[in-house]
Amino acid sequence: MVKDRLLRLALVRYSYRKFVRGTRAFVTIGEKIRAARKERGLTQDELAERIGMNGRHLSRIETGRLSAPKRTLLRIAEGLDIPIEELAAGVASRSSRPALADPELYEQFQAISRMEEEDRKAVKRILAAMIVKQQMEQVLTGRAS
C-alpha cells in the first residue's frame, strides 16, 4: 500500500515537472515584439527612436501593460523591418487565453510576468513546491486520481 502511494507520488512529480518545463499557454504581441527587437540587437530606446515613440510607451507594450492600436503595431513592424503578419503570427487573442476564475490571481500572474527573469524563476519554484505538496497530501491520504 505504501509502495503504491510512493509510486503514484513519483509519477505525479515526474508528470508535473514535464508539464511545467514544456508548456506555454500563449504568446503575447509584446513578447513577439521583444523577441524580434532583441534578434535585431536593438534596445527599447533605439527602436522607440526609430519609430518616433517614447521608450516607456514601447516598454509598456512589450510587457503587456498597454495594448497597442493597429497603427502603432504597423509602425513597430516597420521599425523592426518585418511584415506585420510575422509579428502577429502565433499570437493568441485575449479571448483565447486561459480564464482564471479568481481576478486577483490573474492580476498577480500579470505582475509576475513583468518581473525580472530571476524573480520569476523563484516564484515558479515556490508555486511548483506548493503544487507538489498538495499532490503529495492527496496521494498520502488516498484522494489522488
Secondary structure, DSSP 8 states (H G I E B T S, - for coil): -HHHHHHHHHHHHHHHHHHHHH------HHHHHHHHHHHTT--HHHHHHHHT--HHHHHHHHHTSS---HHHHHHHHHHHTS-HHHHHTT---GGGS---S-HHHHHHHHHHHTS-HHHHHHHHHHHHHHHHHHHHHHHHHT---
